């Protein structure tokens, strides 16, 4: 039996990869160690968040599953950063840890061309630096043209609680023992990373009355551009806010040496944005308290996730720590917090297509590439799936640009700068974030998706319909004038707004900061929904800023168009600074644009490179990749 | 689209009688149109030369010849404009600054040639020479930038950048971690004071940069007035007093200097205003037009009036024309009876007599005080001295002003932060200490967040 595509791993990256290659008509097998863990959420029970919520929308625009399934599986959803500007708004939902994987498995089972198999992959079958399949722990061999590795935190995973260290993956699952060694033999540069997760608390042992409620939004939302909201807005689950206190801090500081991190039991590098509570205390000594959140894991079991309290302390200390918190005096810990160490590859060794530079037809996605987060993983899985398919179809690969998607920023950062800690997406990483908004993910990406055939005709039609509505609405706003009747004047007065001139078009009015699309429907009946109005409002209100950003993009675009041939020999280029030469040699950027983003490559090196290319390759500038 | 670049194309600026500024790129014609007296210049035929003035709005900066060369038959194969200017080094720099304020940036070393090669204008052999010119590592821009700066300035810029980084990191944290309500939430109310203080300091830096140039090159003072008011005797009085040092500041200016003195450590150069002084016009006209040109070249003007005569209309017009320019009125011939009347001006007036050397000290003190130079203790201080640095500082100031304005309106904080971030990057480029991940590092070193 031979497959077109073998996907190793059934986490968020593996799901999207396998779904996409199968959707695109390629015979696909997804191999997971445990079918029950497909789409599992071993850490926080939420999907989305700042920047991440926008990634979920991008995944949806490109034909991925995450947004759709999240829409079906959450018990609370809200829009973050509503007041801070349109570019940084982002959805986050509390996803049910039972429902989400269940709905995901169902979606995969309904997908044509996709087989799911349990098994543990321990080696790759390689011939002439090209992958030909995988072999399992049982020595069974599975052949395939393309292999996509999405091993998550399972490569040589170690779970640490205090001085206790166990050779296992999350939830006490089995780990892969040999795959990372075998990758190393092939020339992969293996790094050790670390992450962690906080304790889980039994719901019935929590006194919620001592905590502050955190509710969902009063407005209906969906991640997906193709789905209608199906949840009950009034029946959303609450989360709770609580704080650490002096006593908690004393317990932690007195037991610091017992933690896996400070006791010297951990070798992996952890992310700065996900520090353990002991890290937070050590690094920010002056802070009197730290915020924590309690979030339900599922409606089907009574475990709550204590966000902000990730730790690698031994169990007895964890119990003391939890009991010091207000409302958790009698709390029962159902799962102790742990730190987990795992092997990852150096992302500088992969191409922007997510194919390995070392082994042809081998793709990697998710935490194996050094990232952190469900959304970051899913988006890479999707891109790996699309590019694997395109390769099988003999088509040009899909490389999203930094001005097109957060996914583009993510992958470009990985393959250009590499990462020394698990990489989390932040809005601050996107220099063109004003263009990369949650509201326009479909406008940015659906056309691209249609070209690479990663969406259905219906999904493309939804996008076309939105475009048409935007056009109509724009015309409507430009031609509809506000007639200042007494009634309207009175309404305006309520909102403290004065309009002097009669008969101004709504379009003109929207240029004023105080006149918003939330307000307009209260004054005049508008035949367009909020999504359409908001889109146009953003274009009107922030035109100046948008244009500035677009200008910046255009300035850089030319550099990205200049491709560097794959076979370029950097030792032949005179005058390159030695640091630049070494970095270019290692990263082998595909374009002048990418080269210019490498730290240590100076503008003068770029000039030299451009001149060399012109000289060597002249007018027939070859395309790379 | 390639951007438009400009630079002074002549070597050893200042030594020759003419300097050439070259502009190349799509915007070249638009730019010259904006700053040239002939507003139809962009429609001129290719490869033609045009006479006129470089204008800063209504102000004449210099009398020039402009060569228009349209793509593709040019050195770079792009639209090229060359300006032959006559006004000496300072004026050349001023014109270049004007161009850079439009949509052009300063060309890097060898960049015109680089474009010529990339656009297929010059051959391989010539390109080799360019490659050597671009020799890396040693000519790293940031090290170059560093060489021009020392202690105090860098410190000042660093502290400004620190303030901005703290503000930005805080804004970013509010955006990326909205659930952390314990962190200070940045609002318009607490941004404005920080921005205003940054603005004030930036203005200070820019002002001192201008002082820095004065300290390096000296002040240029023009003595103007109608014939026979005593301009020559005033000049002689000024020069004699200080045992006039003779003008040999070549390499810095081509302006013809009548003489120079050093007063309180500052070089004061008196421009040759012979053109006005020696006018033989029978109706005793001052030559207002000519005066304007000279006024533009000078840092400060001394207008000499004879208090023994009534004001003429030309003199009144001249006073009006001084506008915002730094100037002093020297009311000469105090040894004779007063006949002048209706002298209304906000300019400082010194009563004196060149003949009996009265008011000369006072005049010199006044010159120095107009530039606030008496307070500068260490005259060897290094300031932002090159055009690149100064234009970056000005750009930063402009961005901060935009941010302040946006903040006054209902613009969301995310947008406001764009301008602050760009300003912060401008300052980073001045001191050559800027890296992409800097802001992210800042966020995590300043704030405590995470699961």
Interface residues (C-beta under 8 A of the other chain):
Chain A: X43 X44 X50 X51 X80 X81 X83 X84 X85 X86 X87 X88 X197 X198 X214 X241 X243 X271 X272 X273 X274 X275 X280 X283 X284 X287 X289 X290 X291 X293 X307 X308 X310 X417 X426 X427 X428 X429 X433 X434 X513 X514 X542 X545 X548 X549 X554 X555 X558 X574 X575 X576 X577 X578 X580 X597 X599 X602 X603 X604 X605 X607 X608 X610 X611 X614 X615
Chain B: X1 X2 X3 X108 X110 X114 X117 X118 X124 X127 X130 X131 X132 X134 X135 X136 X137 X139 X140 X141 X142 X172 X174 X175 X176 X177 X178 X179 X180 X181 X182 X409 X410 X411 X412 X413 X414 X415 X418 X435 X436 X437 X439 X440 X443 X444 X448 X449 X450 X451
